[in-house]
Structure formats: structure tokens, C-alpha cells
Amino acid sequence: MIRPLSVLAVSTLILAAGPALAQDRQPRSVEAQPGKSQRLTMVGNVSQDCKPGALPAIKLVQTPRNGSLTVRTGETPAGQLKRCPALKVPVLGVFYEANAGFTGGDEVVIEVRQADGKVQTQTIKINVSNKPAAEPKSDAVEL
């Protein structure tokens, strides 16, 4: 299930511009807690000359079995993209929230389609436990 809007954590920022996007070679792993929102990924679009482009489209290929996903819009603080230090990058964040009381493994697969038609498939394995997740870095992006 995809719900509109939720909270933060640590993730990956994927920006178009550069080599063609493809399927992840290895699934990424993320730690989460039951009933708490955890950011899985962030995607944006910035040209080589540091101009924001159209936000990518996100398609859910495999839904989580034991939780729900939320897509939220926002922007990174200036300085998050080293080659464009003054730019606040518009982004979409994908968040996962495990069902209350659930612990164990879950998995989602999303496709990120850039404005130029390039598609990247991301497989994200989620380990849900009652162990507190690591604190986000002080420069973490809140969406």
C-alpha cells in the first residue's frame, strides 16, 4: 500500500545526470522498527550544470508484505550535492513503516523512471526489529 507523506532516517540520494541507470546488482539492506517510519531512498534530478529537472516517477514493483510505503516530496539542504554546493535539490523520499508488532524480514522493489526515460530498479531488503535504529547523521535530510 502506498500512503502519501511521512518521516525521516538515513538513505541514498539518486540523481540523474551521468551514466545510464540500471537495476541494482545487490539488494540494499535497511534496518527498521515496528510502527516507525524509515526512509528507504531519496531520488532527484539535477543537470551537469546544477539545474534541477523534473522529479522522477516512482513505481512500486513489489509491495512490502508486512508494512506500507509512503512517498514524500522535499528538498535537500544546500551542500548535500558536492558538485553543486549552493543547490537545494528537490527530491522524492520513499518511506517504509512496518506493521505494529511485526519483526522479521520484508522487501520492496521500486522502479525510478527519470524524465529522459532511464529506469533504475531498486531492491531493498528490510530487517524489522525492536532494536533502535541508528541515529541519522547530523546533516541528514528531513522530508
Phi, psi and omega per residue, in radians:
M1 nan 2.407 3.057
I2 -1.930 2.212 3.100
R3 -1.979 2.621 3.086
P4 -1.369 2.261 2.923
L5 1.195 2.346 3.059
S6 -2.841 -2.613 -2.902
V7 -1.876 -2.827 -2.920
L8 -2.031 3.061 3.004
A9 3.062 -2.702 -3.086
V10 -1.766 2.568 -3.104
S11 -2.790 -2.792 -3.137
T12 -2.051 2.429 3.057
L13 -1.876 2.095 -3.140
I14 -1.921 2.167 3.138
L15 -2.140 2.432 3.054
A16 -1.337 2.628 3.135
A17 2.130 1.947 -3.111
G18 2.152 -2.572 -3.061
P19 -1.127 2.740 -3.126
A20 -1.058 2.519 3.093
L21 -1.432 2.575 -3.128
A22 -2.528 -3.057 3.106
Q23 -1.275 2.489 3.047
D24 -0.993 2.425 3.084
R25 -1.349 -0.708 3.133
Q26 -2.131 2.386 3.048
P27 -1.104 2.547 3.047
R28 -1.552 2.685 3.099
S29 -2.009 2.476 3.136
V30 -2.358 2.458 3.056
E31 -1.648 2.466 3.122
A32 -2.537 2.892 3.085
Q33 -2.107 2.588 3.113
P34 -1.023 2.369 3.059
G35 1.303 0.049 3.123
K36 -2.042 2.434 -3.123
S37 -1.329 2.361 -3.133
Q38 -2.289 2.155 3.120
R39 -1.251 2.294 3.130
L40 -1.671 -0.709 -3.102
T41 -2.796 2.855 3.055
M42 -2.348 2.386 3.122
V43 -2.306 2.524 3.109
G44 -2.591 -2.985 -3.096
N45 -2.613 1.959 3.133
V46 -2.310 2.294 3.125
S47 -1.302 2.916 3.118
Q48 -1.042 -0.498 3.128
D49 -1.636 0.412 2.997
C50 1.144 0.652 3.052
K51 -1.927 2.229 3.097
P52 -1.128 2.453 3.085
G53 -1.950 -3.006 3.121
A54 -1.070 2.434 3.101
L55 -1.146 2.548 3.111
P56 -1.192 2.859 3.021
A57 -1.673 2.434 3.122
I58 -1.987 2.228 3.131
K59 -2.103 2.303 3.100
L60 -1.466 2.036 -3.129
V61 -1.615 -0.748 3.099
Q62 -2.288 2.120 -3.122
T63 -1.377 2.676 3.039
P64 -1.222 2.512 -3.138
R65 -1.462 -0.418 -2.988
N66 -2.228 0.534 3.140
G67 -3.061 -2.880 -3.122
S68 -2.393 2.807 3.115
L69 -1.990 2.633 3.078
T70 -2.333 2.443 3.031
V71 -1.961 2.268 -3.061
R72 -2.289 2.460 3.094
T73 -1.672 2.682 3.116
G74 -3.057 -2.806 3.059
E75 -2.600 2.643 3.096
T76 -1.415 2.723 3.006
P77 -1.188 2.711 3.047
A78 -0.980 2.491 3.106
G79 1.694 -0.181 3.130
Q80 -1.225 -0.525 3.111
L81 -1.830 1.852 -2.985
K82 -0.986 -0.649 -3.097
R83 -1.316 -0.204 3.116
C84 -2.336 1.197 -2.950
P85 -1.081 -0.403 -3.115
A86 -1.639 -0.108 -3.014
L87 -1.493 2.293 2.928
K88 -1.616 1.957 -3.014
V89 -1.494 2.134 3.012
P90 -1.171 2.339 -3.078
V91 -2.468 2.835 2.921
L92 -1.941 2.339 3.055
G93 -1.931 2.437 3.079
V94 -1.896 2.172 -3.070
F95 -2.055 2.560 3.108
Y96 -2.089 2.436 3.004
E97 -2.322 2.049 3.116
A98 -1.223 2.616 3.061
N99 -1.041 2.541 3.110
A100 -0.965 2.309 3.101
G101 1.474 -0.197 -3.136
F102 -1.374 2.373 2.911
T103 -2.352 2.589 -3.122
G104 2.329 -2.799 -3.089
G105 -1.700 2.599 3.034
D106 -2.514 2.935 -3.112
E107 -2.690 2.499 3.034
V108 -2.310 2.668 3.032
V109 -2.263 2.199 3.108
I110 -2.181 2.661 3.001
E111 -1.935 2.358 3.079
V112 -1.976 2.000 -3.135
R113 -1.868 2.021 3.115
Q114 -1.345 2.872 -3.118
A115 -1.040 -0.509 -3.138
D116 -1.448 0.051 3.082
G117 1.652 -0.181 3.121
K118 -1.186 2.465 -3.071
V119 -2.167 2.361 3.017
Q120 -2.118 2.310 3.073
T121 -1.796 2.251 3.128
Q122 -2.044 2.208 3.015
T123 -1.820 2.186 -3.091
I124 -2.185 2.029 3.081
K125 -1.579 2.336 -3.048
I126 -2.078 2.168 3.058
N127 -1.785 1.968 -3.107
V128 -1.765 2.123 3.114
S129 -2.515 2.953 3.107
N130 -1.436 -0.071 3.102
K131 -1.199 2.276 3.137
P132 -1.019 2.376 3.099
A133 -1.202 2.714 3.109
A134 -1.061 2.523 3.099
E135 -1.140 2.426 3.086
P136 -1.148 2.658 3.078
K137 -1.067 2.699 -3.099
S138 -1.093 -0.429 3.125
D139 -1.677 0.279 -3.135
A140 -1.080 2.580 -3.126
V141 -1.569 2.209 3.072
E142 -1.696 2.288 3.089
L143 -2.016 nan nan
